Amino acid sequence: MQTTSAGTLTAGALLRQARQQRGLHIAALAVQLKVPQSKLEAIESDRWDDLPDATFARALATSMCRALKIEPGPVLEVMPTWRDKPLDVPTGLNTPFRERGVSIEGAGQLSKPMVWGPALILLLAAAVYFFPADWWPGRSGAKPDTASVGAVPILVEAPVAASSALVTPPAMASAAEVVASAPALPVASAPLRTVPVAEPVVLETKVPAAPTAPAPGSAPLRLSATQEAWAEVVDAKGQLQFSKTLRAGESVSLDVLPPIKLRLGKAPVTRVNWRNADVDPQATTKGDVVRLELN
């Protein structure tokens, strides 16, 4: 058993004893706390040097106490106190610029390429900009006549006469005079298109057709339901005249050629009126589904 110099149990021994009393394996505790098992083994063996720092060790010990449901105070009191390891910051690229012992002011900075490089580029750009144009190879050395800058030499082709001769202006004319004397060009007009006008739309109102007269010899039948029920009516010709689920409180009136076959899906809640007289659906058959033949 690991003990301190005063004879008390160490922090790792207290944590191991509490875990063993609860019958919890160290691997299960590591999964519960989501930490590597080696960290728990190091703290239970009092190998504090294997842990990153004191803050991590005390936090891990507190989490183990909470998981083992014991007070963390006695464990933290017997834990050794040590200072965290100092940060080892090597000198090199991470060293601040001002710590290199070179002043940022003075003539020493002018010897660096990052200072005189941009200045040299600006100087070359200015030299190219102000370089005389006639010094470049391939260009004529004659300078333009400043007196005739405003006049633009333009050759104007006169209208073709009978002799098809070209007439050249006697003197240079300005651009404004040439434009004023030039014949107007014909402007092509776009062809007009006729857009058809849409015809007015006439809305037709459908008038409901008048109810057809009942077939000769047919008899009135009225069905109603106090609750949701289903009914089916077949006339004397074997044609299905009605098949629908009646909602609660819904009624329907039919004119059917007798004799008819009536089938009710929920007879106790269905009312039948045949030839203006009430008919009991369950007079002959009891149950929800009833089949009737009415003459």
Residue pairs with C-beta under 8 A, 6 or more apart in sequence:
1 9
1 13
2 9
2 10
2 12
2 13
2 45
2 46
3 9
3 10
3 13
4 10
4 78
8 78
9 17
9 78
10 46
10 78
11 43
11 46
11 61
11 75
11 76
11 78
11 79
12 43
12 44
12 45
12 46
13 44
13 46
14 74
14 75
14 78
15 43
15 44
15 61
15 64
15 65
15 68
15 75
16 44
18 65
18 68
18 70
19 26
19 29
19 44
19 64
19 68
22 68
22 69
24 68
26 37
26 40
26 41
26 44
27 37
29 40
29 64
29 67
29 68
30 36
30 37
30 39
30 40
32 67
33 40
33 60
33 63
33 64
33 67
35 60
35 63
38 50
39 50
39 51
39 60
40 60
40 64
42 48
42 50
42 51
43 51
43 57
43 60
43 61
43 64
48 57
48 80
48 82
51 57
51 60
53 84
53 85
54 81
54 82
54 83
54 84
55 84
57 79
58 76
58 79
61 72
61 75
61 76
61 79
62 72
62 76
65 71
65 72
65 75
66 72
98 104
102 108
109 115
110 116
133 139
134 140
134 141
134 143
148 172
150 174
151 172
151 173
151 174
152 174
152 175
153 172
154 173
154 175
154 178
155 168
156 169
156 178
156 181
156 182
157 166
158 166
158 167
159 183
214 255
215 255
215 257
217 257
217 258
218 255
218 256
218 257
218 258
219 255
219 256
219 257
219 258
219 274
219 275
220 253
220 254
220 255
220 273
220 274
220 275
220 276
221 233
221 253
221 254
221 255
221 256
221 260
221 262
221 272
221 273
221 274
221 294
222 251
222 252
222 253
222 254
222 272
222 273
223 231
223 233
223 242
223 246
223 251
223 252
223 254
223 270
223 271
223 272
223 273
224 246
224 249
224 250
224 251
224 252
224 270
224 271
224 273
225 231
225 246
225 247
225 248
225 249
225 250
225 251
225 266
225 269
225 270
225 271
226 248
226 249
226 269
226 271
227 248
227 266
227 269
228 245
228 246
228 247
228 248
228 266
228 269
229 245
229 246
229 264
229 265
229 266
229 267
229 269
229 270
230 244
230 245
230 246
230 264
230 265
230 266
231 242
231 243
231 244
231 246
231 262
231 263
231 264
231 265
231 270
232 240
232 242
232 243
232 262
232 263
232 265
233 240
233 241
233 242
233 243
233 254
233 256
233 260
233 261
233 262
234 240
234 241
234 260
234 261
235 241
235 256
235 257
235 258
235 260
236 257
236 258
236 259
236 260
237 257
241 254
241 256
241 260
242 252
242 254
244 252
245 265
246 252
246 270
258 294
258 295
259 293
259 294
259 295
260 293
260 294
261 291
261 292
261 293
262 272
262 291
262 292
262 293
262 294
263 289
263 290
263 291
263 292
264 270
264 272
264 281
264 289
264 290
264 292
265 288
265 289
266 288
267 281
267 282
267 285
267 287
267 288
267 289
267 290
268 281
268 282
268 288
270 281
271 278
272 278
272 279
272 280
272 281
272 292
273 279
274 294
279 292
279 294
281 290
281 292
282 290
284 292
285 291
